[in-house]
Amino acid sequence: MPKKYLTIVETAYRATLEEQDDPVLWLSQALRGAGADVDVLLRGNAVNYGVRGQNAAGLSFGKKVQTQPPRLDRDVESLIQKGASVYYVEGDATARGIAPGELIGGLKAVKTGQLPAVLEGYDQVWHW
């Protein structure tokens, strides 16, 4: 029987200085590409991943220049295009001053009180 997986991303910008993507989003895309039924929930600071038009070009630390900056909004869009449901916790976005109009299309808002019902729809939940 196929299983459904939900990846909850709460720790934002993990390894994005060393890499051009978030490892959890990358893993979710790779698993989905291999046929796994993986969806994503953005919460906490990771709701920022859904903000349209992020640009980290020009990021540098001393003489170290990030030549391949992360494009997390594009990674999220790619997951949606591959058929993944990508949720975000509405209250977390509001607390960070992110208006719904700033978010990429296709994201699904979830209120904190709705989380138990969302989680029930998955066989496994991975929290990062």
ChimeraX attribute file (.defattr): number of C-alpha atoms within 10 A of each C-alpha:
attribute: neighborCount
match mode: 1-to-1
recipient: residues
	/A:1	3
	/A:2	8
	/A:3	10
	/A:4	14
	/A:5	21
	/A:6	24
	/A:7	21
	/A:8	22
	/A:9	24
	/A:10	16
	/A:11	16
	/A:12	18
	/A:13	18
	/A:14	16
	/A:15	13
	/A:16	17
	/A:17	17
	/A:18	12
	/A:19	15
	/A:20	16
	/A:21	20
	/A:22	22
	/A:23	14
	/A:24	20
	/A:25	20
	/A:26	16
	/A:27	13
	/A:28	21
	/A:29	23
	/A:30	14
	/A:31	14
	/A:32	18
	/A:33	13
	/A:34	9
	/A:35	10
	/A:36	15
	/A:37	18
	/A:38	25
	/A:39	22
	/A:40	26
	/A:41	26
	/A:42	28
	/A:43	23
	/A:44	19
	/A:45	16
	/A:46	22
	/A:47	25
	/A:48	22
	/A:49	25
	/A:50	27
	/A:51	21
	/A:52	18
	/A:53	13
	/A:54	14
	/A:55	12
	/A:56	14
	/A:57	13
	/A:58	11
	/A:59	14
	/A:60	12
	/A:61	9
	/A:62	6
	/A:63	6
	/A:64	8
	/A:65	13
	/A:66	18
	/A:67	13
	/A:68	16
	/A:69	18
	/A:70	22
	/A:71	19
	/A:72	26
	/A:73	18
	/A:74	18
	/A:75	18
	/A:76	27
	/A:77	19
	/A:78	14
	/A:79	22
	/A:80	18
	/A:81	11
	/A:82	12
	/A:83	12
	/A:84	21
	/A:85	18
	/A:86	22
	/A:87	21
	/A:88	25
	/A:89	21
	/A:90	20
	/A:91	17
	/A:92	20
	/A:93	23
	/A:94	12
	/A:95	11
	/A:96	12
	/A:97	10
	/A:98	17
	/A:99	12
	/A:100	15
	/A:101	9
	/A:102	13
	/A:103	18
	/A:104	16
	/A:105	14
	/A:106	15
	/A:107	20
	/A:108	13
	/A:109	17
	/A:110	18
	/A:111	11
	/A:112	13
	/A:113	9
	/A:114	11
	/A:115	12
	/A:116	9
	/A:117	9
	/A:118	13
	/A:119	14
	/A:120	10
	/A:121	12
	/A:122	16
	/A:123	11
	/A:124	14
	/A:125	18
	/A:126	12
	/A:127	13
	/A:128	11
